[in-house]
Amino acid sequence: MQENQETIYQDIPELKWVESREEGTEREVKSYVLRSSYLRTYQVEAVKKYYAAYGLPYEKRMLDWKQVFGNDKPVVIEIGFGMGTATERIAKERDQFNYLCLEVFLSGFAKLLDKVGSQQLDNVRLMRFDAVQVLTDMVKDGSVAGFHIFFPDPWPKKKQQKRRLIQSPFASLLASKLTKGGYIYCVTDWEEYAYQMVDVLGATEGLVNPYQGFCPAVTWRDTTKFEQKGLDKNHPINEVWFEKR
């Protein structure tokens, strides 16, 4: 670990752990790959300054959205926000929603926390923890207006594809958390994975695809770093939108 990360963990120990499970057990679905990262001074300072106001710890108890955000706006959960570029824009432009943003990559977590804190984006909260456990242990069924999953790791090699996030167990978990009319919005530059998303979500009870196949480009989502890398390689950007019946 980098020394500056250790100073964060000393001040906020809960940020050091991104999952909780019994030793020797395997998780059926893992929502992340943990990568080390170097934090700049401003990122360290942002975590120390803003985490208490905009960060949430993992606890095995159901969240009360009104208590978390102080209002009754519908809640959207973003899973794996990366560096938070799209998240920041969406939260500002679609401020009729509250956003719970999940990311284990500490550099991205700190960068978005700096943006949120410095701009006082009170409709955003951040968590550094495994999304599967957060949804299972902390989010009530039928309480989420939408899910955003932008450019999840495609795990392109065939032997790795079992690690992909969008698979049947996880899709069922997402569907169980949605309100009626709530949505799941996924974007990927890996075409084969995009078709898998359509197939998996299409086979999930309670979900319907209003576009039959891929959905038209959504104008309020900003271009991410991963998206630009895909565009530079001439990868098609496919967007997937499903809704809860």
Contacts in CASP RR format, 6 or more apart in sequence:
PFRMAT RR
TARGET T0000
AUTHOR 0000-0000-0000
METHOD contacts of the structure
MODEL  1
MQENQETIYQDIPELKWVESREEGTEREVKSYVLRSSYLRTYQVEAVKKY
YAAYGLPYEKRMLDWKQVFGNDKPVVIEIGFGMGTATERIAKERDQFNYL
CLEVFLSGFAKLLDKVGSQQLDNVRLMRFDAVQVLTDMVKDGSVAGFHIF
FPDPWPKKKQQKRRLIQSPFASLLASKLTKGGYIYCVTDWEEYAYQMVDV
LGATEGLVNPYQGFCPAVTWRDTTKFEQKGLDKNHPINEVWFEKR
1 9 0 8 1.000
1 36 0 8 1.000
2 36 0 8 1.000
2 37 0 8 1.000
2 38 0 8 1.000
2 39 0 8 1.000
4 38 0 8 1.000
4 39 0 8 1.000
4 41 0 8 1.000
4 44 0 8 1.000
5 36 0 8 1.000
5 37 0 8 1.000
5 39 0 8 1.000
5 106 0 8 1.000
7 44 0 8 1.000
8 15 0 8 1.000
8 39 0 8 1.000
8 44 0 8 1.000
8 47 0 8 1.000
8 48 0 8 1.000
8 106 0 8 1.000
9 15 0 8 1.000
9 16 0 8 1.000
11 48 0 8 1.000
12 47 0 8 1.000
12 48 0 8 1.000
12 51 0 8 1.000
14 57 0 8 1.000
14 58 0 8 1.000
15 47 0 8 1.000
15 51 0 8 1.000
15 106 0 8 1.000
15 128 0 8 1.000
17 58 0 8 1.000
17 129 0 8 1.000
18 32 0 8 1.000
18 34 0 8 1.000
18 104 0 8 1.000
18 128 0 8 1.000
18 129 0 8 1.000
18 130 0 8 1.000
19 27 0 8 1.000
19 129 0 8 1.000
19 130 0 8 1.000
19 133 0 8 1.000
20 58 0 8 1.000
20 133 0 8 1.000
21 27 0 8 1.000
21 133 0 8 1.000
27 130 0 8 1.000
27 132 0 8 1.000
28 169 0 8 1.000
29 132 0 8 1.000
29 165 0 8 1.000
29 167 0 8 1.000
29 169 0 8 1.000
29 170 0 8 1.000
29 173 0 8 1.000
30 130 0 8 1.000
30 132 0 8 1.000
30 163 0 8 1.000
31 79 0 8 1.000
31 80 0 8 1.000
31 102 0 8 1.000
31 130 0 8 1.000
31 131 0 8 1.000
31 132 0 8 1.000
31 165 0 8 1.000
31 170 0 8 1.000
32 80 0 8 1.000
32 104 0 8 1.000
32 105 0 8 1.000
32 130 0 8 1.000
32 131 0 8 1.000
33 153 0 8 1.000
33 163 0 8 1.000
34 104 0 8 1.000
34 105 0 8 1.000
35 105 0 8 1.000
37 105 0 8 1.000
37 106 0 8 1.000
37 107 0 8 1.000
37 108 0 8 1.000
38 107 0 8 1.000
39 106 0 8 1.000
39 107 0 8 1.000
39 110 0 8 1.000
42 114 0 8 1.000
43 107 0 8 1.000
43 110 0 8 1.000
43 111 0 8 1.000
43 114 0 8 1.000
44 110 0 8 1.000
46 110 0 8 1.000
46 111 0 8 1.000
46 113 0 8 1.000
46 114 0 8 1.000
46 117 0 8 1.000
46 118 0 8 1.000
47 109 0 8 1.000
47 110 0 8 1.000
47 113 0 8 1.000
49 117 0 8 1.000
50 113 0 8 1.000
50 114 0 8 1.000
50 116 0 8 1.000
50 117 0 8 1.000
50 118 0 8 1.000
51 113 0 8 1.000
53 117 0 8 1.000
54 113 0 8 1.000
54 116 0 8 1.000
54 117 0 8 1.000
54 121 0 8 1.000
54 124 0 8 1.000
54 125 0 8 1.000
54 126 0 8 1.000
55 113 0 8 1.000
55 125 0 8 1.000
55 126 0 8 1.000
55 127 0 8 1.000
56 63 0 8 1.000
56 68 0 8 1.000
56 100 0 8 1.000
56 125 0 8 1.000
56 126 0 8 1.000
56 127 0 8 1.000
57 127 0 8 1.000
58 127 0 8 1.000
58 129 0 8 1.000
58 133 0 8 1.000
58 134 0 8 1.000
58 137 0 8 1.000
58 138 0 8 1.000
59 137 0 8 1.000
59 138 0 8 1.000
60 137 0 8 1.000
60 138 0 8 1.000
61 137 0 8 1.000
61 138 0 8 1.000
62 137 0 8 1.000
62 138 0 8 1.000
62 139 0 8 1.000
62 140 0 8 1.000
63 138 0 8 1.000
63 139 0 8 1.000
63 140 0 8 1.000
65 72 0 8 1.000
65 75 0 8 1.000
65 98 0 8 1.000
65 143 0 8 1.000
66 72 0 8 1.000
68 98 0 8 1.000
68 100 0 8 1.000
68 125 0 8 1.000
69 75 0 8 1.000
69 98 0 8 1.000
69 122 0 8 1.000
69 123 0 8 1.000
69 125 0 8 1.000
71 98 0 8 1.000
73 96 0 8 1.000
73 97 0 8 1.000
73 98 0 8 1.000
73 123 0 8 1.000
74 96 0 8 1.000
74 97 0 8 1.000
74 98 0 8 1.000
74 145 0 8 1.000
74 146 0 8 1.000
74 179 0 8 1.000
75 97 0 8 1.000
75 98 0 8 1.000
75 99 0 8 1.000
75 100 0 8 1.000
75 143 0 8 1.000
75 144 0 8 1.000
75 145 0 8 1.000
75 146 0 8 1.000
76 97 0 8 1.000
76 98 0 8 1.000
76 99 0 8 1.000
76 100 0 8 1.000
76 144 0 8 1.000
76 145 0 8 1.000
76 146 0 8 1.000
76 147 0 8 1.000
76 148 0 8 1.000
77 99 0 8 1.000
77 100 0 8 1.000
77 101 0 8 1.000
77 102 0 8 1.000
77 131 0 8 1.000
77 135 0 8 1.000
77 139 0 8 1.000
77 144 0 8 1.000
77 146 0 8 1.000
77 147 0 8 1.000
77 148 0 8 1.000
77 177 0 8 1.000
78 87 0 8 1.000
78 99 0 8 1.000
78 100 0 8 1.000
78 101 0 8 1.000
78 102 0 8 1.000
78 147 0 8 1.000
78 148 0 8 1.000
78 149 0 8 1.000
78 150 0 8 1.000
79 102 0 8 1.000
79 131 0 8 1.000
79 147 0 8 1.000
79 148 0 8 1.000
79 149 0 8 1.000
79 152 0 8 1.000
79 165 0 8 1.000
80 101 0 8 1.000
80 102 0 8 1.000
80 103 0 8 1.000
80 104 0 8 1.000
80 105 0 8 1.000
80 131 0 8 1.000
80 149 0 8 1.000
80 150 0 8 1.000
80 152 0 8 1.000
81 87 0 8 1.000
81 101 0 8 1.000
81 102 0 8 1.000
81 103 0 8 1.000
81 108 0 8 1.000
81 112 0 8 1.000
81 148 0 8 1.000
81 150 0 8 1.000
82 103 0 8 1.000
82 105 0 8 1.000
82 108 0 8 1.000
82 112 0 8 1.000
82 224 0 8 1.000
82 225 0 8 1.000
82 226 0 8 1.000
83 107 0 8 1.000
83 108 0 8 1.000
83 111 0 8 1.000
83 112 0 8 1.000
83 224 0 8 1.000
83 225 0 8 1.000
84 101 0 8 1.000
84 103 0 8 1.000
84 108 0 8 1.000
84 111 0 8 1.000
84 112 0 8 1.000
84 115 0 8 1.000
84 224 0 8 1.000
85 222 0 8 1.000
85 223 0 8 1.000
85 224 0 8 1.000
85 225 0 8 1.000
86 148 0 8 1.000
86 150 0 8 1.000
86 221 0 8 1.000
86 222 0 8 1.000
86 223 0 8 1.000
86 224 0 8 1.000
87 99 0 8 1.000
87 101 0 8 1.000
87 112 0 8 1.000
87 124 0 8 1.000
87 148 0 8 1.000
88 112 0 8 1.000
88 115 0 8 1.000
88 116 0 8 1.000
88 119 0 8 1.000
88 121 0 8 1.000
88 222 0 8 1.000
89 220 0 8 1.000
89 221 0 8 1.000
89 222 0 8 1.000
90 99 0 8 1.000
90 148 0 8 1.000
90 220 0 8 1.000
90 221 0 8 1.000
90 222 0 8 1.000
91 97 0 8 1.000
91 99 0 8 1.000
91 116 0 8 1.000
91 121 0 8 1.000
91 123 0 8 1.000
91 124 0 8 1.000
92 119 0 8 1.000
92 121 0 8 1.000
93 220 0 8 1.000
94 220 0 8 1.000
95 123 0 8 1.000
97 123 0 8 1.000
97 145 0 8 1.000
98 123 0 8 1.000
98 124 0 8 1.000
98 125 0 8 1.000
99 123 0 8 1.000
99 124 0 8 1.000
99 125 0 8 1.000
100 125 0 8 1.000
100 126 0 8 1.000
100 127 0 8 1.000
101 112 0 8 1.000
101 124 0 8 1.000
101 125 0 8 1.000
101 126 0 8 1.000
101 127 0 8 1.000
102 126 0 8 1.000
102 127 0 8 1.000
102 128 0 8 1.000
102 129 0 8 1.000
102 131 0 8 1.000
102 134 0 8 1.000
103 109 0 8 1.000
103 112 0 8 1.000
103 126 0 8 1.000
103 127 0 8 1.000
103 128 0 8 1.000
104 128 0 8 1.000
104 129 0 8 1.000
104 130 0 8 1.000
106 128 0 8 1.000
109 126 0 8 1.000
109 128 0 8 1.000
112 124 0 8 1.000
112 126 0 8 1.000
113 126 0 8 1.000
115 121 0 8 1.000
116 124 0 8 1.000
116 126 0 8 1.000
127 134 0 8 1.000
132 170 0 8 1.000
132 173 0 8 1.000
135 173 0 8 1.000
135 174 0 8 1.000
135 177 0 8 1.000
136 173 0 8 1.000
139 177 0 8 1.000
140 177 0 8 1.000
141 176 0 8 1.000
141 177 0 8 1.000
142 176 0 8 1.000
142 177 0 8 1.000
142 178 0 8 1.000
142 179 0 8 1.000
142 180 0 8 1.000
143 177 0 8 1.000
143 179 0 8 1.000
144 177 0 8 1.000
144 178 0 8 1.000
144 179 0 8 1.000
144 182 0 8 1.000
145 178 0 8 1.000
145 179 0 8 1.000
145 182 0 8 1.000
145 183 0 8 1.000
146 178 0 8 1.000
146 182 0 8 1.000
146 183 0 8 1.000
146 184 0 8 1.000
146 185 0 8 1.000
147 174 0 8 1.000
147 177 0 8 1.000
147 178 0 8 1.000
147 183 0 8 1.000
147 184 0 8 1.000
147 185 0 8 1.000
148 185 0 8 1.000
149 165 0 8 1.000
149 166 0 8 1.000
149 184 0 8 1.000
149 185 0 8 1.000
149 186 0 8 1.000
149 187 0 8 1.000
150 186 0 8 1.000
150 187 0 8 1.000
150 221 0 8 1.000
150 224 0 8 1.000
150 226 0 8 1.000
150 227 0 8 1.000
151 187 0 8 1.000
151 188 0 8 1.000
151 189 0 8 1.000
151 224 0 8 1.000
151 226 0 8 1.000
151 227 0 8 1.000
152 164 0 8 1.000
152 165 0 8 1.000
152 166 0 8 1.000
152 186 0 8 1.000
152 188 0 8 1.000
153 163 0 8 1.000
153 164 0 8 1.000
153 165 0 8 1.000
154 164 0 8 1.000
154 188 0 8 1.000
154 189 0 8 1.000
154 190 0 8 1.000
154 193 0 8 1.000
155 161 0 8 1.000
155 162 0 8 1.000
155 163 0 8 1.000
155 164 0 8 1.000
156 190 0 8 1.000
156 192 0 8 1.000
164 193 0 8 1.000
164 196 0 8 1.000
166 186 0 8 1.000
166 193 0 8 1.000
166 196 0 8 1.000
166 197 0 8 1.000
166 200 0 8 1.000
166 201 0 8 1.000
167 200 0 8 1.000
168 200 0 8 1.000
168 203 0 8 1.000
168 204 0 8 1.000
171 184 0 8 1.000
171 200 0 8 1.000
171 201 0 8 1.000
171 203 0 8 1.000
171 204 0 8 1.000
171 207 0 8 1.000
172 204 0 8 1.000
172 205 0 8 1.000
174 184 0 8 1.000
174 204 0 8 1.000
175 184 0 8 1.000
175 204 0 8 1.000
175 205 0 8 1.000
175 206 0 8 1.000
175 207 0 8 1.000
175 244 0 8 1.000
178 184 0 8 1.000
178 244 0 8 1.000
179 244 0 8 1.000
180 244 0 8 1.000
180 245 0 8 1.000
181 243 0 8 1.000
181 244 0 8 1.000
181 245 0 8 1.000
182 243 0 8 1.000
182 244 0 8 1.000
183 241 0 8 1.000
183 242 0 8 1.000
183 243 0 8 1.000
183 244 0 8 1.000
184 201 0 8 1.000
184 207 0 8 1.000
184 240 0 8 1.000
184 241 0 8 1.000
184 242 0 8 1.000
184 243 0 8 1.000
185 218 0 8 1.000
185 239 0 8 1.000
185 240 0 8 1.000
185 241 0 8 1.000
186 197 0 8 1.000
186 201 0 8 1.000
186 239 0 8 1.000
186 240 0 8 1.000
186 241 0 8 1.000
187 221 0 8 1.000
187 227 0 8 1.000
187 237 0 8 1.000
187 238 0 8 1.000
187 239 0 8 1.000
187 240 0 8 1.000
188 194 0 8 1.000
188 197 0 8 1.000
188 237 0 8 1.000
188 238 0 8 1.000
188 240 0 8 1.000
189 226 0 8 1.000
189 227 0 8 1.000
189 229 0 8 1.000
189 230 0 8 1.000
189 231 0 8 1.000
189 233 0 8 1.000
189 235 0 8 1.000
189 236 0 8 1.000
189 237 0 8 1.000
189 238 0 8 1.000
190 235 0 8 1.000
191 235 0 8 1.000
191 236 0 8 1.000
191 238 0 8 1.000
194 214 0 8 1.000
194 238 0 8 1.000
194 240 0 8 1.000
197 240 0 8 1.000
198 209 0 8 1.000
198 213 0 8 1.000
198 214 0 8 1.000
198 240 0 8 1.000
201 207 0 8 1.000
201 209 0 8 1.000
201 240 0 8 1.000
201 242 0 8 1.000
202 208 0 8 1.000
202 209 0 8 1.000
202 242 0 8 1.000
204 242 0 8 1.000
206 244 0 8 1.000
206 245 0 8 1.000
207 242 0 8 1.000
207 243 0 8 1.000
207 244 0 8 1.000
207 245 0 8 1.000
208 242 0 8 1.000
208 243 0 8 1.000
208 244 0 8 1.000
208 245 0 8 1.000
209 241 0 8 1.000
209 242 0 8 1.000
209 243 0 8 1.000
210 241 0 8 1.000
210 243 0 8 1.000
211 241 0 8 1.000
213 240 0 8 1.000
214 238 0 8 1.000
214 239 0 8 1.000
214 240 0 8 1.000
215 239 0 8 1.000
215 240 0 8 1.000
215 241 0 8 1.000
216 239 0 8 1.000
217 237 0 8 1.000
217 239 0 8 1.000
218 239 0 8 1.000
218 241 0 8 1.000
223 231 0 8 1.000
227 237 0 8 1.000
230 237 0 8 1.000
231 237 0 8 1.000
END
